[in-house]
Amino acid sequence: MGSARKKKEKKKDFMKTKLRVGKTKPKSTSHTELGFKAKSIGLPSQSITKTFTSSETFNHHLSLTKHSSSGTRKDALLFLLNHLPNSDRIDSSVFSSIAPLISDPSISVRSTLLTLFKAIPQDALVPHIHTISIYVRSGLTHLQEDVRADAAKFLNFILKANDTRIAMQLVTRSWSNFLMCFGGLFHWDVQLLSTISPGSSGAGVIGQTSPAKAGSKNKIGGTISLEAMKNATGHLDALSTFLRLGLSDNTTAEEKARRDLPRCNSDTAKHLLPVNVTAPFARLGLFSVNKSMATEDIGARYILITPIIPDIQKTLDSGRLEGGEIGRLCKQLADFLADVQAERESLQ
């Protein structure tokens, strides 16, 4: 009797259970009950009711500018756009976090960043133009065409700022560097920039720039032309503004009035410190070993650009044949360079 019952139970383990309509499926013998009820869940290291202070929130969104997601980076910039212009937190840490986004792969991120720069008071931008210019040059030499085009927009924003200190700081401190960038865009022989030595005759001290890579000869009229360049209008506009600022007398009305004041000596005005120059004694190299970047005056900048003027003229002559907006910009810039050359020759 007992053995028959045991055999029946063993046989039951290998029998397939028949499912019946309207009947609940029986649970397996290994089933574990997971249903439970709780009034609260404990999170020892977190709190969903925590309120961040304004400083913590700001730092959190500033750190999100380095996030891997382009959408998150854009949202972080939008937060800064709403809070940064009227904040007292505009310091070097902010620009060191947002300036690298000038070369961001996302178009929307770069567009939002440009809007943010335009919203920041220009007085707050002045101390950080050098940091921004480093990443603008990086964008102008980027492999992607759209990044180079947007970098020209950032450069135009700086050069056309209402505060002249912003543009002149870029021109005086980064003249040769930006000439190298434009040389890469328009395929000039920028290696000629290294032919100017610190002992060259002219105003100020001019140093050598890093030689260009082999094969960077001007190809205008060959395989490369302005017609083949995408976004050539933006690059030409930036080049025109840059050269006009660097090779023109940008003396402000305030400085002219100060120089027109009666002096005991008629030559006193020649030795006054210019208002729109950021480092008037940089050419002396008193606080720096490197004397190569002293282009505080027009004469020094003209001497530095002289070797590549023929290449610039070839570019402009090629662009004038295209007509339209490109032709107009090239003609205006060619006329300006001709006037500058005639003026410099008359001073010699």
VEXBA-512076 format. One record per atom (N, C-alpha, C): x, y, z; residue in three letters. Coordinates in steps of 0.2 Angstrom, whole numbers, padded with zeros to 4 digits, always signed. Layout:
XYZALA/...
This chain:
+0004-0006+0000MET/+0000+0000+0000MET/+0004+0006+0000MET/+0009+0006+0005GLY/+0013+0012+0005GLY/+0018+0013-0001GLY/+0020+0007-0004SER/+0025+0008-0009SER/+0021+0010-0016SER/+0015+0008-0016ALA/+0011+0010-0022ALA/+0010+0018-0022ALA/+0009+0021-0016ARG/+0008+0028-0015ARG/+0014+0032-0017ARG/+0020+0029-0015LYS/+0026+0032-0017LYS/+0028+0032-0024LYS/+0026+0026-0027LYS/+0027+0026-0035LYS/+0022+0031-0038LYS/+0016+0032-0036LYS/+0012+0036-0039LYS/+0014+0044-0038LYS/+0017+0045-0032GLU/+0020+0052-0031GLU/+0026+0053-0036GLU/+0030+0049-0037LYS/+0036+0049-0041LYS/+0034+0050-0048LYS/+0029+0046-0050LYS/+0026+0047-0057LYS/+0023+0054-0058LYS/+0020+0056-0053LYS/+0017+0063-0054LYS/+0022+0068-0055LYS/+0028+0068-0053ASP/+0033+0073-0055ASP/+0034+0073-0062ASP/+0033+0068-0066PHE/+0035+0068-0073PHE/+0029+0069-0077PHE/+0023+0070-0074MET/+0017+0070-0078MET/+0016+0078-0080MET/+0014+0079-0086LYS/+0012+0086-0089LYS/+0006+0088-0086LYS/+0006+0094-0083THR/+0000+0097-0080THR/-0005+0099-0086THR/-0011+0097-0086LYS/-0016+0099-0091LYS/-0019+0106-0089LYS/-0019+0111-0093LEU/-0022+0117-0092LEU/-0029+0117-0094LEU/-0033+0120-0089ARG/-0040+0120-0090ARG/-0043+0127-0091ARG/-0047+0128-0095VAL/-0050+0135-0096VAL/-0054+0137-0090VAL/-0052+0144-0088GLY/-0055+0147-0082GLY/-0052+0145-0076GLY/-0047+0140-0076LYS/-0043+0138-0070LYS/-0036+0142-0070LYS/-0034+0144-0064THR/-0028+0147-0063THR/-0022+0142-0064THR/-0017+0144-0067LYS/-0011+0139-0069LYS/-0008+0138-0062LYS/-0007+0132-0061PRO/-0003+0130-0054PRO/+0004+0133-0054PRO/+0006+0135-0049LYS/+0013+0137-0048LYS/+0018+0131-0047LYS/+0024+0133-0050SER/+0029+0127-0050SER/+0031+0127-0042SER/+0035+0121-0041THR/+0037+0120-0034THR/+0043+0125-0033THR/+0046+0127-0038SER/+0052+0132-0036SER/+0050+0139-0036SER/+0043+0141-0036HIS/+0041+0147-0037HIS/+0043+0151-0030HIS/+0045+0157-0031THR/+0046+0162-0025THR/+0042+0167-0025THR/+0038+0169-0019GLU/+0034+0174-0019GLU/+0037+0181-0018GLU/+0036+0185-0023LEU/+0040+0192-0023LEU/+0035+0197-0021LEU/+0029+0196-0020GLY/+0024+0201-0018GLY/+0025+0204-0011GLY/+0026+0210-0010PHE/+0027+0213-0003PHE/+0024+0220-0003PHE/+0023+0223+0002LYS/+0020+0230+0003LYS/+0025+0233+0008LYS/+0026+0240+0006ALA/+0030+0244+0011ALA/+0028+0251+0010ALA/+0028+0254+0016LYS/+0026+0261+0017LYS/+0031+0266+0014LYS/+0037+0264+0014SER/+0043+0269+0013SER/+0049+0265+0010SER/+0053+0268+0006ILE/+0059+0265+0004ILE/+0065+0269+0006ILE/+0070+0266+0009GLY/+0075+0269+0012GLY/+0081+0270+0007GLY/+0083+0276+0006LEU/+0089+0277+0002LEU/+0094+0281+0006LEU/+0099+0277+0009PRO/+0104+0280+0014PRO/+0108+0286+0011PRO/+0110+0286+0005SER/+0115+0291+0002SER/+0111+0296-0002SER/+0105+0295-0003GLN/+0101+0300-0007GLN/+0095+0303-0004GLN/+0092+0308-0007SER/+0086+0311-0004SER/+0083+0315-0010SER/+0077+0312-0011ILE/+0073+0316-0017ILE/+0070+0322-0014ILE/+0070+0324-0008THR/+0068+0330-0006THR/+0073+0335-0005THR/+0080+0334-0007LYS/+0085+0338-0005LYS/+0085+0344-0010LYS/+0086+0350-0007THR/+0085+0356-0011THR/+0092+0359-0012THR/+0095+0360-0018PHE/+0101+0362-0020PHE/+0102+0370-0019PHE/+0107+0372-0017THR/+0108+0379-0016THR/+0110+0382-0023THR/+0109+0388-0024SER/+0111+0391-0031SER/+0118+0390-0033SER/+0123+0390-0029SER/+0129+0389-0030SER/+0130+0381-0033SER/+0127+0377-0029GLU/+0128+0370-0031GLU/+0125+0368-0038GLU/+0119+0372-0039THR/+0115+0371-0045THR/+0119+0373-0051THR/+0122+0379-0050PHE/+0126+0382-0055PHE/+0132+0378-0057PHE/+0136+0376-0052ASN/+0142+0372-0053ASN/+0140+0365-0056ASN/+0134+0362-0055HIS/+0132+0356-0058HIS/+0130+0357-0065HIS/+0127+0362-0067HIS/+0126+0364-0074HIS/+0132+0365-0078HIS/+0137+0369-0074LEU/+0143+0370-0078LEU/+0147+0364-0079LEU/+0147+0359-0075SER/+0150+0353-0076SER/+0147+0349-0082SER/+0140+0350-0083LEU/+0137+0346-0088LEU/+0139+0349-0095LEU/+0143+0354-0096THR/+0145+0356-0102THR/+0150+0351-0105THR/+0153+0347-0101LYS/+0158+0342-0103LYS/+0154+0335-0104LYS/+0147+0335-0103HIS/+0144+0329-0104HIS/+0144+0326-0111HIS/+0144+0319-0111SER/+0145+0316-0118SER/+0139+0317-0123SER/+0133+0318-0120SER/+0127+0320-0124SER/+0126+0327-0126SER/+0125+0328-0133SER/+0125+0335-0135SER/+0119+0338-0132SER/+0113+0334-0131GLY/+0107+0337-0129GLY/+0108+0340-0122GLY/+0112+0336-0118THR/+0114+0338-0111THR/+0118+0345-0111THR/+0123+0345-0115ARG/+0127+0351-0116ARG/+0123+0357-0118ARG/+0118+0356-0122LYS/+0114+0361-0125LYS/+0110+0364-0119LYS/+0107+0359-0115ASP/+0103+0361-0109ASP/+0107+0365-0104ASP/+0113+0363-0103ALA/+0117+0366-0098ALA/+0119+0373-0101ALA/+0120+0374-0107LEU/+0121+0381-0110LEU/+0115+0385-0109LEU/+0109+0382-0110LEU/+0103+0386-0110LEU/+0101+0388-0102LEU/+0103+0384-0098PHE/+0103+0386-0090PHE/+0108+0392-0089PHE/+0114+0391-0092LEU/+0118+0397-0091LEU/+0116+0403-0094LEU/+0113+0402-0100LEU/+0110+0408-0104LEU/+0105+0412-0100LEU/+0101+0408-0096ASN/+0096+0411-0091ASN/+0098+0414-0085ASN/+0104+0412-0083HIS/+0107+0414-0076HIS/+0113+0418-0076HIS/+0118+0416-0081LEU/+0124+0419-0081LEU/+0125+0426-0082LEU/+0121+0429-0087PRO/+0122+0436-0089PRO/+0121+0441-0083PRO/+0116+0439-0078ASN/+0115+0444-0073ASN/+0118+0441-0066ASN/+0123+0437-0067SER/+0126+0433-0061SER/+0133+0437-0060SER/+0135+0436-0054ASP/+0142+0438-0052ASP/+0147+0432-0052ASP/+0145+0427-0056ARG/+0149+0421-0056ARG/+0153+0421-0063ARG/+0154+0426-0066ILE/+0157+0426-0073ILE/+0165+0427-0071ILE/+0168+0421-0071ASP/+0175+0421-0070ASP/+0179+0416-0075ASP/+0185+0415-0073SER/+0189+0411-0078SER/+0187+0403-0078SER/+0184+0401-0073SER/+0182+0394-0073SER/+0176+0393-0077SER/+0172+0398-0078VAL/+0166+0398-0083VAL/+0168+0397-0090VAL/+0173+0402-0092PHE/+0175+0402-0099PHE/+0180+0396-0101PHE/+0183+0393-0096SER/+0187+0387-0097SER/+0183+0381-0098SER/+0176+0382-0096SER/+0172+0376-0097SER/+0168+0377-0103SER/+0166+0383-0105ILE/+0162+0384-0111ILE/+0165+0385-0117ILE/+0171+0388-0117ALA/+0175+0390-0123ALA/+0177+0384-0127ALA/+0179+0378-0124PRO/+0180+0372-0129PRO/+0174+0370-0133PRO/+0168+0372-0131LEU/+0162+0370-0135LEU/+0162+0374-0142LEU/+0166+0379-0143ILE/+0167+0382-0150ILE/+0168+0377-0155ILE/+0171+0372-0154SER/+0173+0366-0159SER/+0168+0360-0157SER/+0163+0361-0154ASP/+0158+0356-0152ASP/+0156+0353-0159ASP/+0155+0346-0159PRO/+0152+0343-0165PRO/+0145+0345-0167PRO/+0141+0347-0162SER/+0134+0348-0163SER/+0133+0355-0165SER/+0129+0356-0170ILE/+0128+0363-0173ILE/+0123+0367-0167ILE/+0119+0363-0164SER/+0114+0367-0160SER/+0118+0369-0153SER/+0123+0365-0151VAL/+0127+0367-0146VAL/+0131+0374-0147VAL/+0134+0374-0153ARG/+0138+0380-0155ARG/+0134+0386-0156ARG/+0128+0385-0159SER/+0123+0390-0160SER/+0121+0393-0153SER/+0120+0389-0148THR/+0118+0391-0141THR/+0123+0395-0138THR/+0130+0392-0139LEU/+0135+0395-0136LEU/+0136+0402-0138LEU/+0136+0403-0145LEU/+0136+0410-0148LEU/+0131+0415-0145LEU/+0125+0412-0144THR/+0120+0416-0141THR/+0121+0418-0134THR/+0125+0413-0130LEU/+0127+0415-0123LEU/+0132+0420-0123LEU/+0137+0420-0128PHE/+0142+0425-0128PHE/+0139+0432-0129PHE/+0134+0432-0134LYS/+0131+0439-0135LYS/+0127+0441-0129LYS/+0125+0437-0125ALA/+0121+0439-0119ALA/+0125+0441-0113ALA/+0132+0439-0113ILE/+0136+0441-0108ILE/+0138+0448-0108ILE/+0138+0452-0103PRO/+0140+0459-0104PRO/+0148+0459-0106PRO/+0149+0464-0111GLN/+0155+0464-0114GLN/+0161+0466-0109GLN/+0159+0470-0104ASP/+0164+0472-0099ASP/+0167+0465-0096ASP/+0163+0460-0095ALA/+0165+0454-0092ALA/+0169+0449-0097ALA/+0168+0451-0103LEU/+0172+0447-0108LEU/+0179+0449-0109LEU/+0180+0455-0108VAL/+0187+0458-0109VAL/+0193+0454-0106VAL/+0192+0452-0100PRO/+0198+0448-0097PRO/+0199+0441-0099PRO/+0194+0439-0103HIS/+0194+0432-0105HIS/+0195+0431-0113HIS/+0196+0436-0116ILE/+0196+0436-0124ILE/+0202+0431-0126ILE/+0208+0432-0122HIS/+0213+0427-0124HIS/+0212+0420-0124HIS/+0208+0418-0119THR/+0206+0411-0118THR/+0201+0409-0124THR/+0196+0414-0125ILE/+0191+0412-0131ILE/+0195+0412-0137ILE/+0200+0416-0138SER/+0203+0416-0145SER/+0207+0410-0146SER/+0210+0407-0141ILE/+0213+0400-0142ILE/+0209+0395-0145ILE/+0202+0395-0143TYR/+0198+0390-0145TYR/+0195+0392-0152TYR/+0194+0398-0153VAL/+0192+0401-0160VAL/+0197+0399-0165VAL/+0204+0399-0164ARG/+0209+0397-0168ARG/+0209+0390-0169ARG/+0207+0386-0164SER/+0206+0379-0165SER/+0200+0377-0169SER/+0195+0381-0169GLY/+0189+0380-0173GLY/+0191+0382-0180GLY/+0195+0387-0182LEU/+0196+0389-0188LEU/+0201+0384-0192LEU/+0204+0380-0188THR/+0208+0374-0191THR/+0205+0368-0191THR/+0199+0367-0189HIS/+0196+0361-0188HIS/+0195+0357-0194HIS/+0194+0350-0194LEU/+0193+0346-0200LEU/+0186+0347-0203LEU/+0181+0348-0199GLN/+0174+0349-0201GLN/+0173+0356-0204GLN/+0170+0356-0210GLU/+0169+0362-0213GLU/+0164+0367-0209GLU/+0159+0364-0206ASP/+0154+0367-0202ASP/+0157+0370-0196ASP/+0161+0367-0193VAL/+0165+0369-0187VAL/+0169+0376-0189VAL/+0172+0375-0194ARG/+0176+0381-0197ARG/+0172+0387-0198ARG/+0166+0386-0201ALA/+0161+0391-0203ALA/+0159+0394-0196ALA/+0157+0390-0191ASP/+0154+0393-0185ASP/+0160+0397-0181ASP/+0166+0394-0182ALA/+0172+0398-0179ALA/+0173+0405-0181ALA/+0171+0406-0188ALA/+0172+0412-0191ALA/+0166+0417-0188ALA/+0161+0414-0186LYS/+0155+0418-0183LYS/+0157+0420-0176LYS/+0161+0416-0172PHE/+0163+0418-0166PHE/+0168+0424-0167PHE/+0173+0423-0172LEU/+0178+0428-0173LEU/+0175+0435-0175LEU/+0170+0434-0179ASN/+0166+0441-0181ASN/+0163+0444-0175ASN/+0160+0440-0171PHE/+0157+0443-0165PHE/+0162+0447-0161PHE/+0168+0444-0160ILE/+0173+0447-0156ILE/+0176+0453-0159ILE/+0177+0453-0166LEU/+0180+0458-0170LEU/+0175+0464-0170LEU/+0169+0463-0170LYS/+0164+0468-0171LYS/+0160+0470-0165LYS/+0163+0468-0159ALA/+0160+0470-0153ALA/+0160+0478-0152ALA/+0156+0480-0148ASN/+0155+0487-0147ASN/+0161+0490-0143ASN/+0163+0486-0138ASP/+0169+0488-0134ASP/+0175+0486-0138ASP/+0179+0492-0140THR/+0185+0491-0144THR/+0190+0487-0140THR/+0190+0487-0134ARG/+0196+0483-0130ARG/+0195+0476-0132ARG/+0189+0473-0133ILE/+0189+0466-0135ILE/+0192+0464-0141ILE/+0191+0468-0147ALA/+0194+0467-0153ALA/+0201+0468-0153ALA/+0203+0474-0150MET/+0210+0476-0151MET/+0215+0471-0146MET/+0212+0468-0141GLN/+0216+0463-0137GLN/+0217+0457-0142GLN/+0212+0455-0146LEU/+0214+0450-0150LEU/+0219+0451-0156LEU/+0218+0457-0158VAL/+0222+0459-0164VAL/+0230+0460-0161VAL/+0231+0463-0156THR/+0237+0464-0153THR/+0241+0458-0151THR/+0237+0454-0148ARG/+0240+0448-0144ARG/+0241+0442-0149ARG/+0236+0442-0154SER/+0236+0435-0158SER/+0236+0437-0166SER/+0240+0442-0168TRP/+0240+0444-0175TRP/+0243+0439-0179TRP/+0249+0436-0177SER/+0252+0431-0181SER/+0249+0424-0181SER/+0246+0423-0175ASN/+0242+0416-0175ASN/+0236+0416-0179ASN/+0232+0422-0180PHE/+0227+0422-0184PHE/+0228+0422-0191PHE/+0234+0425-0193LEU/+0237+0425-0200LEU/+0238+0418-0202LEU/+0241+0414-0197MET/+0242+0407-0199MET/+0236+0403-0200MET/+0230+0405-0196CYS/+0224+0401-0197CYS/+0221+0403-0204CYS/+0221+0410-0205PHE/+0218+0412-0212PHE/+0222+0409-0218PHE/+0229+0408-0216GLY/+0233+0405-0222GLY/+0231+0398-0223GLY/+0229+0394-0218GLY/+0227+0388-0219GLY/+0220+0387-0222GLY/+0216+0392-0221LEU/+0209+0393-0224LEU/+0210+0394-0232LEU/+0214+0399-0233PHE/+0215+0402-0240PHE/+0221+0399-0244PHE/+0224+0394-0241HIS/+0230+0391-0244HIS/+0236+0396-0246HIS/+0237+0400-0241TRP/+0243+0405-0242TRP/+0249+0401-0240TRP/+0255+0404-0242ASP/+0262+0401-0240ASP/+0263+0404-0234ASP/+0260+0402-0228VAL/+0261+0405-0222VAL/+0268+0404-0219VAL/+0272+0399-0223GLN/+0279+0398-0220GLN/+0283+0405-0221GLN/+0281+0409-0225LEU/+0284+0416-0226LEU/+0284+0420-0220LEU/+0279+0418-0216LEU/+0279+0422-0209LEU/+0285+0421-0205LEU/+0288+0416-0206SER/+0294+0414-0201SER/+0300+0418-0204SER/+0300+0421-0210THR/+0306+0425-0212THR/+0307+0431-0209THR/+0302+0434-0205ILE/+0303+0440-0201ILE/+0307+0439-0194ILE/+0312+0442-0193SER/+0316+0440-0187SER/+0315+0446-0182SER/+0317+0445-0176PRO/+0316+0450-0171PRO/+0320+0456-0172PRO/+0325+0456-0176GLY/+0329+0462-0178GLY/+0327+0465-0184GLY/+0321+0464-0187SER/+0319+0467-0193SER/+0318+0475-0191SER/+0319+0479-0197SER/+0318+0486-0196SER/+0310+0487-0196SER/+0308+0492-0192GLY/+0301+0494-0191GLY/+0300+0495-0184GLY/+0293+0497-0183ALA/+0291+0498-0176ALA/+0290+0492-0172ALA/+0293+0492-0166GLY/+0291+0486-0162GLY/+0296+0480-0163GLY/+0295+0475-0159VAL/+0299+0469-0160VAL/+0294+0463-0163VAL/+0296+0460-0168ILE/+0292+0455-0171ILE/+0296+0449-0171ILE/+0293+0443-0169GLY/+0296+0437-0168GLY/+0294+0432-0174GLY/+0297+0426-0173GLN/+0296+0421-0178GLN/+0290+0417-0176GLN/+0286+0415-0181THR/+0281+0410-0180THR/+0283+0403-0182THR/+0279+0399-0180SER/+0280+0392-0181SER/+0280+0391-0189SER/+0284+0387-0192PRO/+0284+0386-0199PRO/+0278+0382-0201PRO/+0275+0383-0207ALA/+0270+0379-0209ALA/+0272+0372-0211ALA/+0267+0368-0212LYS/+0268+0361-0215LYS/+0270+0361-0222LYS/+0274+0356-0224ALA/+0276+0356-0231ALA/+0270+0355-0235ALA/+0270+0358-0241GLY/+0265+0358-0246GLY/+0259+0363-0245GLY/+0261+0368-0241SER/+0255+0373-0239SER/+0256+0379-0244SER/+0259+0378-0250LYS/+0259+0384-0255LYS/+0252+0386-0257LYS/+0252+0392-0259ASN/+0246+0395-0262ASN/+0244+0391-0268ASN/+0237+0389-0268LYS/+0235+0385-0274LYS/+0229+0389-0277LYS/+0228+0396-0276ILE/+0223+0400-0279ILE/+0225+0400-0287ILE/+0220+0398-0291GLY/+0221+0398-0298GLY/+0222+0391-0300GLY/+0223+0386-0295GLY/+0225+0379-0297GLY/+0219+0375-0295GLY/+0220+0371-0290THR/+0215+0366-0288THR/+0210+0369-0283THR/+0212+0374-0279ILE/+0208+0377-0274ILE/+0206+0384-0276ILE/+0200+0386-0275SER/+0198+0393-0277SER/+0192+0395-0272SER/+0191+0401-0272LEU/+0185+0403-0267LEU/+0179+0400-0269LEU/+0178+0399-0275GLU/+0171+0396-0277GLU/+0171+0389-0275GLU/+0176+0385-0274ALA/+0176+0379-0271ALA/+0175+0379-0264ALA/+0176+0384-0260MET/+0176+0384-0253MET/+0169+0385-0251MET/+0167+0381-0246LYS/+0160+0382-0243LYS/+0161+0388-0238LYS/+0156+0392-0237ASN/+0156+0397-0232ASN/+0162+0402-0233ASN/+0164+0403-0239ALA/+0169+0408-0240ALA/+0167+0415-0238ALA/+0161+0417-0239THR/+0159+0423-0237THR/+0160+0425-0230THR/+0159+0420-0225GLY/+0160+0421-0218GLY/+0167+0422-0217GLY/+0171+0418-0220HIS/+0179+0418-0219HIS/+0181+0425-0222HIS/+0179+0427-0227LEU/+0181+0433-0230LEU/+0179+0439-0226LEU/+0173+0439-0223ASP/+0171+0444-0219ASP/+0175+0445-0213ASP/+0177+0439-0210ALA/+0181+0439-0204ALA/+0188+0442-0206ALA/+0191+0440-0211LEU/+0197+0442-0213LEU/+0198+0449-0215LEU/+0192+0452-0218SER/+0192+0459-0219SER/+0192+0463-0213SER/+0188+0461-0208THR/+0187+0465-0202THR/+0194+0464-0198THR/+0197+0459-0198PHE/+0203+0458-0194PHE/+0209+0462-0197PHE/+0209+0462-0204LEU/+0215+0466-0207LEU/+0213+0474-0206LEU/+0207+0476-0206ARG/+0205+0483-0206ARG/+0207+0485-0198ARG/+0206+0481-0194LEU/+0207+0483-0187LEU/+0215+0483-0185LEU/+0218+0478-0188GLY/+0225+0478-0187GLY/+0230+0483-0191GLY/+0227+0485-0197LEU/+0231+0490-0201LEU/+0228+0497-0202LEU/+0223+0498-0198SER/+0220+0505-0198SER/+0222+0508-0191SER/+0221+0515-0191ASP/+0222+0519-0185ASP/+0215+0519-0182ASP/+0215+0515-0176ASN/+0209+0514-0173ASN/+0208+0519-0166ASN/+0212+0524-0167THR/+0212+0529-0161THR/+0205+0531-0159THR/+0203+0531-0153THR/+0196+0533-0151THR/+0196+0540-0150THR/+0189+0543-0150ALA/+0188+0550-0149ALA/+0191+0552-0142ALA/+0191+0548-0137GLU/+0194+0550-0131GLU/+0201+0550-0131GLU/+0204+0546-0135GLU/+0212+0546-0135GLU/+0214+0552-0139GLU/+0210+0554-0145LYS/+0212+0559-0149LYS/+0211+0566-0145LYS/+0206+0566-0141ALA/+0205+0572-0137ALA/+0210+0573-0132ALA/+0213+0567-0129ARG/+0218+0568-0124ARG/+0225+0570-0127ARG/+0226+0568-0133ARG/+0232+0569-0137ARG/+0232+0577-0139ARG/+0226+0579-0140ASP/+0225+0586-0143ASP/+0226+0591-0137ASP/+0227+0589-0131LEU/+0227+0594-0126LEU/+0234+0598-0126LEU/+0234+0604-0125PRO/+0241+0608-0125PRO/+0246+0605-0121PRO/+0252+0604-0124ARG/+0258+0601-0120ARG/+0264+0606-0120ARG/+0268+0605-0115CYS/+0274+0609-0115CYS/+0279+0607-0121CYS/+0279+0601-0123ASN/+0283+0599-0128ASN/+0278+0596-0134ASN/+0280+0598-0140SER/+0276+0596-0146SER/+0276+0589-0147SER/+0281+0585-0145ASP/+0282+0578-0146ASP/+0279+0574-0140ASP/+0276+0577-0135THR/+0273+0573-0130THR/+0268+0568-0132THR/+0264+0570-0136ALA/+0258+0566-0139ALA/+0261+0559-0142ALA/+0267+0559-0144LYS/+0270+0553-0147LYS/+0271+0548-0142LYS/+0272+0550-0136HIS/+0274+0545-0131HIS/+0269+0543-0126HIS/+0263+0545-0127LEU/+0257+0544-0123LEU/+0255+0536-0124LEU/+0253+0533-0118LEU/+0251+0526-0119LEU/+0244+0526-0122LEU/+0243+0522-0127PRO/+0237+0521-0130PRO/+0232+0518-0126PRO/+0225+0521-0127VAL/+0220+0518-0122VAL/+0218+0511-0124VAL/+0218+0509-0130ASN/+0215+0503-0132ASN/+0220+0497-0133ASN/+0226+0498-0130VAL/+0231+0493-0130VAL/+0232+0490-0124VAL/+0232+0483-0124THR/+0231+0479-0117THR/+0238+0479-0114THR/+0243+0478-0118ALA/+0250+0477-0115ALA/+0255+0482-0119ALA/+0255+0488-0117PRO/+0259+0493-0121PRO/+0267+0492-0121PRO/+0269+0488-0116PHE/+0276+0487-0115PHE/+0278+0479-0116PHE/+0274+0476-0120ALA/+0275+0469-0121ALA/+0281+0468-0126ALA/+0282+0473-0130ARG/+0287+0472-0135ARG/+0294+0472-0132ARG/+0294+0475-0126LEU/+0301+0475-0122LEU/+0303+0469-0119LEU/+0298+0464-0118GLY/+0299+0458-0115GLY/+0302+0458-0108GLY/+0299+0463-0104LEU/+0302+0464-0097LEU/+0299+0458-0093LEU/+0293+0455-0094PHE/+0291+0450-0090PHE/+0290+0444-0093PHE/+0293+0443-0099SER/+0292+0437-0103SER/+0298+0435-0107SER/+0300+0429-0107VAL/+0306+0427-0111VAL/+0304+0428-0119VAL/+0298+0426-0121ASN/+0296+0426-0128ASN/+0294+0433-0130ASN/+0297+0436-0135LYS/+0296+0443-0137LYS/+0293+0443-0144LYS/+0290+0437-0146SER/+0288+0436-0153SER/+0281+0439-0154SER/+0277+0440-0149MET/+0270+0441-0150MET/+0269+0449-0149MET/+0274+0453-0149ALA/+0273+0460-0148ALA/+0271+0464-0155ALA/+0265+0464-0156THR/+0262+0467-0162THR/+0257+0473-0160THR/+0260+0477-0155GLU/+0255+0482-0152GLU/+0254+0488-0157GLU/+0258+0489-0162ASP/+0258+0495-0166ASP/+0257+0493-0174ASP/+0254+0497-0178ILE/+0252+0496-0185ILE/+0259+0494-0189ILE/+0264+0497-0187GLY/+0270+0496-0191GLY/+0273+0489-0190GLY/+0272+0486-0184ALA/+0275+0479-0183ALA/+0270+0474-0186ALA/+0264+0476-0186ARG/+0259+0471-0189ARG/+0260+0471-0197ARG/+0261+0477-0199TYR/+0262+0478-0207TYR/+0268+0474-0209TYR/+0274+0474-0205ILE/+0280+0471-0207ILE/+0279+0463-0207ILE/+0275+0461-0202LEU/+0273+0454-0201LEU/+0269+0451-0207LEU/+0265+0455-0210ILE/+0260+0453-0215ILE/+0263+0454-0222ILE/+0268+0458-0222THR/+0271+0460-0229THR/+0273+0454-0233THR/+0276+0449-0231PRO/+0278+0443-0235PRO/+0272+0439-0238PRO/+0266+0439-0235ILE/+0261+0435-0238ILE/+0256+0440-0242ILE/+0257+0446-0242ILE/+0253+0451-0246ILE/+0252+0448-0253ILE/+0257+0446-0257PRO/+0255+0444-0264PRO/+0251+0438-0264PRO/+0251+0433-0259ASP/+0246+0428-0258ASP/+0239+0430-0257ASP/+0239+0435-0253ILE/+0232+0438-0251ILE/+0229+0441-0257ILE/+0233+0445-0261GLN/+0231+0448-0267GLN/+0228+0443-0272GLN/+0232+0437-0273LYS/+0230+0432-0277LYS/+0223+0429-0275LYS/+0222+0428-0269THR/+0216+0426-0266THR/+0210+0431-0268THR/+0211+0437-0267LEU/+0206+0443-0268LEU/+0205+0443-0276LEU/+0210+0443-0280ASP/+0209+0443-0287ASP/+0205+0437-0290ASP/+0206+0431-0287SER/+0202+0425-0288SER/+0195+0426-0286SER/+0194+0429-0280GLY/+0187+0430-0278GLY/+0183+0436-0281GLY/+0187+0441-0284ARG/+0183+0446-0288ARG/+0180+0443-0294ARG/+0183+0438-0297LEU/+0180+0435-0303LEU/+0174+0431-0302LEU/+0173+0430-0295GLU/+0166+0426-0294GLU/+0160+0430-0294GLU/+0161+0437-0292GLY/+0155+0441-0292GLY/+0151+0440-0286GLY/+0146+0443-0285GLY/+0141+0443-0280GLY/+0144+0445-0273GLY/+0142+0442-0268GLU/+0145+0445-0261GLU/+0152+0444-0260GLU/+0155+0438-0263ILE/+0162+0436-0262ILE/+0166+0442-0266ILE/+0163+0443-0272GLY/+0167+0448-0276GLY/+0167+0455-0273GLY/+0162+0457-0270ARG/+0161+0463-0267ARG/+0166+0464-0261ARG/+0166+0459-0257LEU/+0171+0458-0251LEU/+0178+0459-0253LEU/+0180+0455-0259CYS/+0187+0455-0261CYS/+0189+0461-0264CYS/+0184+0465-0267LYS/+0186+0471-0270LYS/+0187+0476-0265LYS/+0183+0476-0260GLN/+0184+0481-0254GLN/+0190+0480-0251GLN/+0192+0474-0249LEU/+0198+0472-0246LEU/+0204+0473-0250LEU/+0204+0472-0256ALA/+0209+0474-0261ALA/+0211+0481-0261ALA/+0206+0485-0261ASP/+0207+0492-0261ASP/+0210+0495-0255ASP/+0207+0492-0249PHE/+0210+0494-0243PHE/+0217+0492-0242PHE/+0219+0486-0244LEU/+0226+0484-0244LEU/+0231+0489-0249LEU/+0228+0491-0254ALA/+0232+0495-0259ALA/+0233+0502-0255ALA/+0228+0504-0252ASP/+0228+0511-0248ASP/+0234+0510-0243ASP/+0233+0504-0239VAL/+0238+0503-0234VAL/+0245+0503-0236VAL/+0246+0500-0242GLN/+0253+0499-0245GLN/+0256+0506-0247GLN/+0251+0510-0250ALA/+0253+0517-0252ALA/+0255+0521-0246ALA/+0251+0520-0241GLU/+0252+0524-0235GLU/+0259+0523-0232GLU/+0260+0516-0231ARG/+0266+0514-0228ARG/+0273+0516-0232ARG/+0272+0515-0239GLU/+0277+0517-0243GLU/+0279+0525-0243GLU/+0274+0529-0242SER/+0275+0536-0241SER/+0278+0538-0234SER/+0278+0533-0229LEU/+0281+0535-0223LEU/+0288+0533-0223LEU/+0290+0529-0228GLN/+0297+0527-0228GLN/+0302+0532-0231GLN/
